[in-house]
Amino acid sequence: MRDSRVAIVTGAGRGIGAATARLLGNAGYAVCVNYRSDAASADKVVEELKGAGAKAIAVKADVSHEEDVVRMFEAVDRELGTPSALVNNAGILIQQMRVADMDAARINATLTTNVTGTLLCCREAVRRMSTQHGGPGGSIVNVSSVAARTGSPGEYVDYAASKGAVDTLTRGLAVEVAGEGIRVNGVRPGFIYTDMHASGGEPGRVDRLAASIPMKRGGTAEEIAQSIAWLLSDEASYVTGAFIDAAGGR
Ligand code: NAP
């Protein structure tokens, strides 16, 4: 028998995505753990979920590649059933630098993963969830960032701009499909303890900035997962086109 609640979490091999996959699996969802390159980490999350009694599969797909995204959704249709929840969590940032030093390859790498990837996954989800397409409805959460508000000057303005685009597409899509049984919302994490900061060249970034956070500490992946899971849940049934800033007051 197929599980009635099926979730796809992109970039779920580690960090916020892995914490979200674990939380959703424990809440009774069948979970697709998407990853780009680190199969071992994704497999570990899947084994943990299965050990806890959840149904889970790992699917390798680069969300910035259209054919990968289509293949991932087809695998979920086949192996888990129609997705009722999508978490667009996969995201990248690249070495800290000023805009004056950025080239097009870097900017495009950031935009295609963070923006194109999010839009492509939204497209495949809407095609399956929308009542206009004969679907049962569903819920989408896009993982943005406080960077969408602050702009990340001196660090990665390209990344911040990509998250601004995620906020805009979240709002637009939410209104576009509000009458078709789909809710679309966003979570804007602040400084969270994950491996992502090492990609920017500063693994200790959260500790450096902790004093500037009103709550005087960085956040955990599990704290962000709680906000994502709530927005996905029926408890948020009248919430769409909205954002949770999970950023300790920033
Ligand atoms: P992370 O630890 O760096 O993990 C990123 C995950 O995304 C990895 O599992 C990676 O897979 C996957 N991924 C990257 N590019 C992908 C692609 N093109 N296709 C599919 N998967 C891809 O990141 P995180 O800190 O958990 O961040 C998760 C989300 O939260 C991101 O959207 C990020 O922008 C956002 N966020 C994070 C923070 C923070 O402080 N950490 C703050 C604000 C917002 P592989 O390992 O297989 O490459």
Residues whose N, C-alpha, C, O or C-beta is under 5 A from the ligand:
A	BS01	NAP	G11 A12 G13 R14 G15 I16 G17 Y35 R36 S37 D38 A61 D62 V63 S64 N89 A90 G91 I92 T113 V143 S144 S145 V146 P189 G190 F191 I192 T194 D195 M196
